[in-house]
Amino acid sequence: MINIVLFGKPGAGKGTQAEFLRIKYNLLHISTGDVFRYNIKNSTKLGELAKSFMDKGDLVPDNLTISMLENEVDKNTGVKGYIFDGFPRTINQAKALDKFLAKKNMHITTTIALEANDEELIIRLLNRGIIGGRLDDQDEEKIRNRFEEYNKKTSILKVYYENQKKFHSVNGIGEVGEVNNRLTSLIDKL
Ligand code: ADP
């Protein structure tokens, strides 16, 4: 089994690269952002609870996010592995994920952070906001708040996974194909 965690600030290209890795390695791609958006679109209880946080660019509380993620994994067993895109984003989520996988005799193979500078990311997100219509991509203040959430709560996960010798970073600037190649050459060496 290969289980990969993709990190990166909003706009770093996690979703795009995860789709490519999903096909190449025959994995199941779980994007917590996509699952939340699906729930909002379908007016579920979970969607209703998550919406106010997402609209502001804040993280959704851990308890909601963790149980949703566990549910997604449990719904999709018998796969070759998972790509976790947008999860974990806090230390509590990382600990919960380790515990949850251990109970199933599974573990994270590696974590990879896609790196890009804030100014490039803002340009990408504002563009995505125009094309895709996501409200949290249309307002620079909300985008900066998401970066702040990342800096405050997610970036420390680097140390958490470095301690497990499972942290890598990849330059996320360049053509999509170039970034693909950087990722696969790293994964193929694992
Ligand atoms: P981006 O990485 O571009 O911000 P995502 O689609 O991954 O986009 O996430 C959108 C929003 O969904 C986040 O701003 C946050 O509110 C919520 N979210 C997604 N994943 C998590 C998570 N693991 N923990 C808490 N909130 C999350």
Boltz pocket constraint, residues with backbone or C-beta under 6 A from the ligand:
constraints:
  - pocket:
      binder: B
      contacts: [[A, 8], [A, 9], [A, 10], [A, 11], [A, 32], [A, 33], [A, 34], [A, 36], [A, 50], [A, 53], [A, 54], [A, 55], [A, 57], [A, 58], [A, 59], [A, 60], [A, 61], [A, 65], [A, 85], [A, 86], [A, 87], [A, 88], [A, 89], [A, 90], [A, 93], [A, 136], [A, 146]]
      max_distance: 6.0
